[in-house]
Amino acid sequence: MDAAPSEHDFDVVIAGGAMAGATLALAIERLTNAGLKVAVVEAVIPDNRHPGYDARSIALSYGSCRLLADIGIWSGLSPFATPISSIHVSDRGHFGLTEMHASNEGVEYLGSVVELADAGRVFHQALSKAKNITLYCPAFVTDIERSINQVTLTLNDGQTLTTKLMVAADGAVSSCCDMVGIERFEHDFQQVALIANVTTDMAHQGRAFERFTQTGPVALLPMSEGRSSLVWCVKPHEAPAMLAMSDDQFADALQRAFGWRLGRLLHIGERASYPLILRQATRLISHRFVVVGNAAQTLHPIAGQGFNLGLRDVVTLAEELANAFHEEQDIGAMPMLQAYLTRREPDRDATVAMTSGLVHGFSNTTAPLILGRNVGLAAMSVCSELKAPLLKRAMGLVER
Ligand SMILES: Cc1cc2nc3c(=O)[nH]c(=O)nc-3n(C[C@H](O)[C@H](O)[C@H](O)COP(=O)(O)OP(=O)(O)OC[C@H]3O[C@@H](n4cnc5c(N)ncnc54)[C@H](O)[C@@H]3O)c2cc1C
């Protein structure tokens, strides 16, 4: 007779161990002083084919770096991070531009750029060293059953995990949300993001650039070894030809779109592409179930807000879990979930609206809109009151 599949009991089980899932597990360990027994189930071992820790670099806002410091993760990540000293925003072929400088804001940096492959290594090492976190990797959740007091999850190898609370941190197309009947709203931006690492003639000196062009925005973020990390949003029908270009042809096309602020573009690394679709779970909580990170909302990368918003989900959830734990409440019950939802909704709605508004405002080619946004950018460059809300969100100084 076959042995019965093993069963393990946890306080919290997190499906997905990439940026959102890993930071959540570490935040819970830190804020409860390892008081809650946590499992992380991650489908893929971190290497360069990992979907959540691939060749991308992402910008972490100043506020996110501080949140990561509060939960004890920043010291491991900061040796691999490149600080952003200024952000330069312009509209190609028009007069509007605005700049933000760390020195004007009295901070050392406005944000930092981290390579997801580095983050993957740091997080997985931290997870394996944690006192009360069990990592199931490679493994994935295939079934979820809920009863009044617990959730029972089945993994692909037949093991079952029971828990008081299940967290879906399993990315944009969350199969865990599907399993419990949480639907997604989707809006196709009709853009594809091309990414590559770019070596430039002039040193970036910590400068980040965002340039709006007719096809979509081009961003260059400062990264390691003096390179800049490119995110170039183009129309879907343009992407295949641009991916197939030789490096020199691609560098010429990028030079025309981006300009000469970093001198000649000398070398383009491997290119990859991401279709850009806004995805939002229609509910963030359900019985003993909560959604965070890209599973909750997947944004256009125009303003670099995706993980910055996801991290605010994660830290808020860890805080609410720690409160319930310290007050000896049921950590998976509705009062905890409702407290999380109440704190997350305003930030989520504002960030989604701001990001989608930027995409539509800056991809519109009608004359009044072009004039309006250029007047806006020009006004921001001279009036700090106008720039302040944009700057606050770029720096991640957002109420939670
Ligand atoms: C081009 C581009 C540029 C970006 N730039 C920025 C930026 O500058 N700043 C910023 O803040 N954000 C940026 N983002 C967004 C950011 O990358 C994401 O928000 C973040 O990486 C999402 O992390 P996540 O953990 O929520 O999801 P994911 O990275 O999708 O991770 C989900 C994980 O769940 C695992 N999984 C899936 N199903 C299961 C299952 N059933 N069981 C177990 N595990 C499962 C997967 O293997 C995966 O590891 C950018 C995104 C793109 C595409």
The ligand as a Tripos MOL2 file, in Angstrom:
@<TRIPOS>MOLECULE
LIG
   53    58     1     0     0
SMALL
NO_CHARGES

@<TRIPOS>ATOM
      1 C1          9.3990   45.7310  -18.1060 C.3       1 LIG1
      2 C2          9.0210   45.9020  -16.6520 C.ar      1 LIG1
      3 C3          9.6090   46.8770  -15.8760 C.ar      1 LIG1
      4 C4          9.2480   47.0480  -14.5370 C.ar      1 LIG1
      5 N1          9.8170   48.0460  -13.8110 N.ar      1 LIG1
      6 C5          9.4570   48.2210  -12.5220 C.ar      1 LIG1
      7 C6         10.0360   49.2680  -11.7390 C.ar      1 LIG1
      8 O1         10.8800   50.0230  -12.2090 O.2       1 LIG1
      9 N2          9.6270   49.4010  -10.4370 N.ar      1 LIG1
     10 C7          8.7020   48.5660   -9.8910 C.ar      1 LIG1
     11 O2          8.3600   48.7430   -8.7100 O.2       1 LIG1
     12 N3          8.1340   47.5640  -10.5950 N.ar      1 LIG1
     13 C8          8.4910   47.3820  -11.8940 C.ar      1 LIG1
     14 N4          7.9410   46.3540  -12.6110 N.ar      1 LIG1
     15 C9          6.9720   45.4590  -11.9400 C.3       1 LIG1
     16 C10         7.6700   44.3980  -11.0850 C.3       1 LIG1
     17 O3          8.6170   43.7030  -11.8550 O.3       1 LIG1
     18 C11         6.6170   43.4350  -10.5300 C.3       1 LIG1
     19 O4          5.6260   44.1960   -9.8680 O.3       1 LIG1
     20 C12         7.1710   42.4200   -9.5430 C.3       1 LIG1
     21 O5          8.3460   41.8140  -10.0270 O.3       1 LIG1
     22 C13         6.0780   41.3890   -9.2980 C.3       1 LIG1
     23 O6          6.4410   40.4830   -8.3240 O.3       1 LIG1
     24 P1          5.3880   39.3850   -7.7670 P.3       1 LIG1
     25 O7          6.1590   38.5890   -6.7920 O.co2     1 LIG1
     26 O8          4.1230   40.0380   -7.3330 O.co2     1 LIG1
     27 O9          4.9710   38.5020   -9.0440 O.3       1 LIG1
     28 P2          5.8190   37.5390  -10.0010 P.3       1 LIG1
     29 O10         7.1750   38.0870  -10.2450 O.co2     1 LIG1
     30 O11         4.9610   37.2660  -11.1870 O.co2     1 LIG1
     31 O12         5.9940   36.1930   -9.1570 O.3       1 LIG1
     32 C14         5.0130   35.2150   -9.0220 C.3       1 LIG1
     33 C15         5.7020   33.9370   -8.5800 C.3       1 LIG1
     34 O13         4.7110   32.9490   -8.2960 O.3       1 LIG1
     35 C16         5.1630   31.6840   -8.7710 C.3       1 LIG1
     36 N5          3.9380   30.8850   -8.9940 N.ar      1 LIG1
     37 C17         2.9960   31.0260   -9.9600 C.ar      1 LIG1
     38 N6          1.9960   30.1630   -9.7930 N.ar      1 LIG1
     39 C18         2.2980   29.4250   -8.6980 C.ar      1 LIG1
     40 C19         1.6370   28.3790   -7.9990 C.ar      1 LIG1
     41 N7          0.4360   27.8890   -8.3720 N.pl3     1 LIG1
     42 N8          2.2350   27.8650   -6.8820 N.ar      1 LIG1
     43 C20         3.4290   28.3610   -6.4640 C.ar      1 LIG1
     44 N9          4.0970   29.3710   -7.0850 N.ar      1 LIG1
     45 C21         3.5290   29.8920   -8.1820 C.ar      1 LIG1
     46 C22         5.9600   32.0030  -10.0330 C.3       1 LIG1
     47 O14         6.9280   31.0100  -10.3020 O.3       1 LIG1
     48 C23         6.6170   33.3290   -9.6510 C.3       1 LIG1
     49 O15         7.8940   33.1710   -9.0880 O.3       1 LIG1
     50 C24         8.2730   46.1830  -13.9570 C.ar      1 LIG1
     51 C25         7.6780   45.1780  -14.7390 C.ar      1 LIG1
     52 C26         8.0430   45.0260  -16.0820 C.ar      1 LIG1
     53 C27         7.3840   43.9450  -16.8920 C.3       1 LIG1
@<TRIPOS>BOND
     1     1     2 1
     2     2     3 ar
     3     2    52 ar
     4     3     4 ar
     5     4     5 ar
     6     4    50 ar
     7     5     6 ar
     8     6     7 ar
     9     6    13 1
    10     7     8 2
    11     7     9 ar
    12     9    10 ar
    13    10    11 2
    14    10    12 ar
    15    12    13 ar
    16    13    14 ar
    17    14    15 1
    18    14    50 ar
    19    15    16 1
    20    16    17 1
    21    16    18 1
    22    18    19 1
    23    18    20 1
    24    20    21 1
    25    20    22 1
    26    22    23 1
    27    23    24 1
    28    24    25 2
    29    24    26 1
    30    24    27 1
    31    27    28 1
    32    28    29 2
    33    28    30 1
    34    28    31 1
    35    31    32 1
    36    32    33 1
    37    33    34 1
    38    33    48 1
    39    34    35 1
    40    35    36 1
    41    35    46 1
    42    36    37 ar
    43    36    45 ar
    44    37    38 ar
    45    38    39 ar
    46    39    40 ar
    47    39    45 ar
    48    40    41 1
    49    40    42 ar
    50    42    43 ar
    51    43    44 ar
    52    44    45 ar
    53    46    47 1
    54    46    48 1
    55    48    49 1
    56    50    51 ar
    57    51    52 ar
    58    52    53 1
@<TRIPOS>SUBSTRUCTURE
     1 LIG1         1 GROUP 0 **** ****
